Every structure is written in structure tokens, then in C-alpha cells.
Amino acid sequence: MKIAEFFEANNCYIQKTNAIVTRCPFCGDSQKPHHLVGYGQFYLYDDGFAKCYRCGKYVPNTLALQRISQKISQPIPDELQRICDIQDSAIIEKFNNQAIIYSVLESDIEENPQKIDYLKTRTYYDDIDLAFLKQWSVVLNLEPYEQQIPKYILDNRHDFIGFLTRHRFKLVLRNINKKTYRHVSLTDTFQPDYYTSNNFEDKFLESKTVVIGEGVFSILNKNLQEVFSRYALVAALSKTSFYTTIKRIFIDQCIKFRVIILKEKDVPLQDLKQLHTFVKNYITSFEVYENVLGKDTGDDRFFLQRVY
């Protein structure tokens, strides 16, 4: 099958200078299948990523083509697959986003005892092992990201722990001696991202429930993880990012889900009630919990109470 025939089977093929335009394989561009035939809002760009300007889906071209192939029951043309393979190689070489997950070693633990002690203190786990570091994308060695990290952080690298966001768009850096965070962009995309574990997909599909806290340590708390062990845990990474986090998860999964918000003491409940009205189109239910014993959900004094 030729490239044109492949996309024409998807009801739209428009060749532009830097993209191929077709119908979105995720939302269909329209809720009514007979609408917009021959017109698409899904752009497969030559940088290796595809975006729908209707539903906001943003995925690698390879994933987009696989979804189109399933939808039209046709194989991806060989020529198109070769192009995607080249794009994927370029993306990996440019961003090197996956390397840290597989390069975390026991030696990193041995060489960074202060960082491990800090993690134990903040998470309340008695032991921080290699499996924990991999599951939560914890970065002890900052050298793989020296091209993106500011020089003053590299000069003080022994003071910083990194946490990779789900899509590897950002590295969240925490100073273990000061209460400061720094978010470092690892790509040139402006797409929002969030922090979670590497088993997010399994937990989400099993429970259709996402527990969202503000910061990294809000969800790394051992006490909280035991309470919500069946659910997907996510950190929005700022007070103002709950909306974009919920929308991003909906775009990633293409299904509605239950939301549990972990409220911090300094966040007015009215703000979260307003958030509920903004995200109704993406969720099945909305609950808010607060730690009534401690300062926030990352505290060792821990008892959650539903407040909304």
C-alpha cells in the first residue's frame, strides 16, 4: 500500500511542507463519523511527533500510525515505517529521555548516601533500593543531563536529586539542603507534563482512578501509598497545574476517570470546588482529601479526611 492510499483510507490525506494532515485516530475530529470527511485536524510533523488540534492528543508519529493502522485495518506502508524509524532514532539521540531509567545502578546508591538518607527522611521508607529508584524515576546522577541543567546546579550536583516526569519532558530538581525546586526542560516542547510512577498505566487501567497531589513528596509518602495502593498516584508539580494535569491525563488515556485531589493547607477549598467545574468533561467523579494531622500530605503525622 502506498502512503497516500493509507491516509485516504483514513478519510483524509493532505501533504503540507512539514506535515501530513489526516483525521485524528483518537477523537476522529468529530463525534459524528459522517462529518468532516476529507478534512483533518491531526498533523504528523516531520520532527517525529503528531498533534490533534481538536482533542489535543500529542504522541510520537509511530504511535499515531499504529492507531490509524488498527482503525482502518491496514498495515503501515514500509516507506512510512522507515521514515518513522529514522525520526524515532533522531528523537532518542536528541533527548536521551529513556537512558536514566535503565542506567540507575547500585553504585549510584553507594556514591550518594546523603541523597538516599534524604529520600528516607522525606518518604518514611526504611530502605530505598534500586527498584524504588527505577519505579519512581529518581535521578541521583545528573551527568546525563549536563547539557540541559544550569551550571550552578551542576557545580553543586551533590545537593540535588532529580525526578523525571512521565513523558520525560522535564526533570524536577530538589535541593536536599534547602526547600527549593527547579524544573528543567529536557525537550523543546511546551506540552504539560506530570510526575508519576512507571506503573501508572497499569494502576490507571485497573482502577480508573488518579490521586493527584501538588508536589513530588506528596505522593512519595509511604503512608499515603499504603492508603491508595490500588490507584495511580500523580504530582501536578504546582498549585496552578491541577487543571492541565487532569486534562493531560484525559488526553493520554482518552477515557474519563475518577479524581482524588490531595489538598494542601494553604490551598482554599473554594479553589478546588471551582476546579471541579472546569474539569467535569474529563472525569467521572471528584473528591478532595486533606491530612488533618500534619502540615500536608507529605507529613509523617498522617490521617486523611474527605473535605469535599
LINWODA-V927783 format. One record per residue. N is the residue number from 1. RES is the residue in one letter. PHI is phi in whole degrees, 0 to 359 (none if undefined). PSI is psi in degrees with one decimal (NA if undefined). Layout:
BEGIN
n->[N/N]
res->[RES/RES]
phi->[PHI/PHI]
psi->[PSI/PSI]
END
This chain:
BEGIN
n->[1/2/3/4/5/6/7/8/9/10/11/12/13/14/15/16/17/18/19/20/21/22/23/24/25/26/27/28/29/30/31/32/33/34/35/36/37/38/39/40/41/42/43/44/45/46/47/48/49/50/51/52/53/54/55/56/57/58/59/60/61/62/63/64/65/66/67/68/69/70/71/72/73/74/75/76/77/78/79/80/81/82/83/84/85/86/87/88/89/90/91/92/93/94/95/96/97/98/99/100/101/102/103/104/105/106/107/108/109/110/111/112/113/114/115/116/117/118/119/120/121/122/123/124/125/126/127/128/129/130/131/132/133/134/135/136/137/138/139/140/141/142/143/144/145/146/147/148/149/150/151/152/153/154/155/156/157/158/159/160/161/162/163/164/165/166/167/168/169/170/171/172/173/174/175/176/177/178/179/180/181/182/183/184/185/186/187/188/189/190/191/192/193/194/195/196/197/198/199/200/201/202/203/204/205/206/207/208/209/210/211/212/213/214/215/216/217/218/219/220/221/222/223/224/225/226/227/228/229/230/231/232/233/234/235/236/237/238/239/240/241/242/243/244/245/246/247/248/249/250/251/252/253/254/255/256/257/258/259/260/261/262/263/264/265/266/267/268/269/270/271/272/273/274/275/276/277/278/279/280/281/282/283/284/285/286/287/288/289/290/291/292/293/294/295/296/297/298/299/300/301/302/303/304/305/306/307/308]
res->[M/K/I/A/E/F/F/E/A/N/N/C/Y/I/Q/K/T/N/A/I/V/T/R/C/P/F/C/G/D/S/Q/K/P/H/H/L/V/G/Y/G/Q/F/Y/L/Y/D/D/G/F/A/K/C/Y/R/C/G/K/Y/V/P/N/T/L/A/L/Q/R/I/S/Q/K/I/S/Q/P/I/P/D/E/L/Q/R/I/C/D/I/Q/D/S/A/I/I/E/K/F/N/N/Q/A/I/I/Y/S/V/L/E/S/D/I/E/E/N/P/Q/K/I/D/Y/L/K/T/R/T/Y/Y/D/D/I/D/L/A/F/L/K/Q/W/S/V/V/L/N/L/E/P/Y/E/Q/Q/I/P/K/Y/I/L/D/N/R/H/D/F/I/G/F/L/T/R/H/R/F/K/L/V/L/R/N/I/N/K/K/T/Y/R/H/V/S/L/T/D/T/F/Q/P/D/Y/Y/T/S/N/N/F/E/D/K/F/L/E/S/K/T/V/V/I/G/E/G/V/F/S/I/L/N/K/N/L/Q/E/V/F/S/R/Y/A/L/V/A/A/L/S/K/T/S/F/Y/T/T/I/K/R/I/F/I/D/Q/C/I/K/F/R/V/I/I/L/K/E/K/D/V/P/L/Q/D/L/K/Q/L/H/T/F/V/K/N/Y/I/T/S/F/E/V/Y/E/N/V/L/G/K/D/T/G/D/D/R/F/F/L/Q/R/V/Y]
phi->[none/278/300/300/296/299/283/296/293/266/73/193/214/233/265/251/301/238/198/252/252/212/276/291/283/262/251/79/70/203/290/253/299/275/275/60/296/86/232/227/236/251/252/261/276/282/272/100/238/240/219/262/270/254/263/88/302/225/220/298/303/302/294/297/293/298/293/296/302/294/294/261/57/226/289/290/304/303/298/292/295/295/298/296/298/295/298/298/298/294/296/298/294/287/260/50/287/271/302/295/297/265/254/291/238/301/296/297/293/294/273/228/299/293/292/294/298/296/298/298/295/277/260/70/272/287/222/246/249/297/297/297/300/289/299/255/49/273/250/266/260/273/302/299/244/295/284/259/276/302/299/294/284/299/293/238/299/287/263/239/247/250/225/279/284/302/267/64/281/224/241/270/253/242/279/283/254/225/273/229/241/219/263/247/284/259/226/263/273/256/293/291/215/216/259/200/270/283/255/306/301/296/296/294/295/286/248/53/226/235/262/242/253/279/247/304/281/296/255/272/299/303/298/291/296/289/292/249/297/274/253/281/257/221/250/284/81/192/296/263/251/296/297/294/293/297/295/296/296/297/296/295/261/62/218/284/209/280/243/240/264/265/278/272/299/272/257/299/299/298/296/285/296/293/303/304/292/284/253/303/286/252/231/260/203/218/229/233/237/225/281/277/262/260/291/204/285/266/277/284/280/220/207/274/227/285/244/199]
psi->[137.6/162.0/-45.7/-43.0/-36.7/-48.4/-31.2/-32.0/-19.7/14.0/10.8/132.5/109.0/121.0/116.9/176.8/-43.4/15.7/158.3/132.2/132.1/-171.5/146.0/125.3/-5.6/-48.3/-13.8/3.5/-17.7/146.0/-20.1/115.5/-23.8/-6.2/152.5/27.9/131.3/0.2/136.6/156.6/16.0/116.4/122.8/102.0/158.5/2.6/1.7/-0.3/150.5/147.0/138.0/127.0/10.6/-55.1/-13.1/1.4/133.7/107.1/162.2/149.1/-36.2/-46.2/-39.6/-43.0/-36.7/-40.6/-40.3/-42.3/-43.1/-39.5/-42.0/-0.6/44.3/143.6/154.1/127.9/141.8/-42.7/-40.2/-38.4/-37.8/-40.2/-44.2/-38.3/-41.0/-43.3/-43.6/-41.3/-40.2/-39.0/-45.5/-42.9/-37.5/-46.2/-29.2/41.6/-27.4/-16.6/-40.6/-31.2/-38.8/-6.9/1.7/124.9/162.5/-31.9/-28.7/-37.7/-44.2/-33.7/-7.9/57.3/-33.3/-38.7/-39.2/-42.6/-39.1/-43.3/-40.5/-42.1/-40.8/-27.0/-18.2/20.2/138.0/-25.4/133.2/108.5/-177.1/-37.9/-40.6/-46.6/-41.4/-43.6/-37.6/15.4/49.9/133.3/112.7/-36.7/114.4/-5.1/-38.0/-14.9/22.8/-21.0/-25.1/-24.5/135.5/150.2/-38.3/-27.6/-41.9/-37.3/-21.0/38.1/-24.4/-9.5/-4.3/138.8/140.8/152.1/118.3/134.8/168.4/-46.0/8.9/25.5/-27.9/155.6/116.7/119.6/131.1/128.0/120.9/-10.2/-12.7/157.2/63.5/144.7/154.7/125.7/124.1/125.5/131.6/-9.9/176.0/16.9/150.2/12.0/140.4/156.1/167.8/164.1/136.6/-177.1/167.4/-3.3/21.3/-47.5/-46.0/-45.6/-40.1/-48.5/-31.4/-39.7/-20.5/34.1/134.0/126.0/121.1/119.2/175.9/-53.1/173.0/-47.1/-8.8/-33.7/-9.5/-5.2/122.3/-40.7/-43.1/-39.1/-32.2/-37.2/-42.1/39.5/-24.3/-12.7/162.0/127.9/133.9/141.6/126.1/-22.2/0.4/160.9/-27.3/8.0/9.1/-42.0/-50.1/-31.1/-46.4/-43.2/-40.3/-41.5/-40.6/-41.9/-41.1/-40.7/-22.7/24.8/153.9/157.2/162.2/137.0/131.3/117.2/134.0/106.4/131.9/158.4/-33.4/6.5/117.5/136.3/-32.0/-33.8/-38.5/-32.1/-39.2/-38.8/-40.2/-42.6/-29.9/-28.0/11.2/-30.7/-11.3/-9.8/164.4/-31.3/163.8/121.0/151.4/130.2/149.8/142.7/107.5/-9.5/-42.6/-178.1/-38.6/-172.2/-7.8/5.3/153.8/-27.1/114.8/117.9/113.8/139.2/134.5/129.2/-3.4/NA]
END
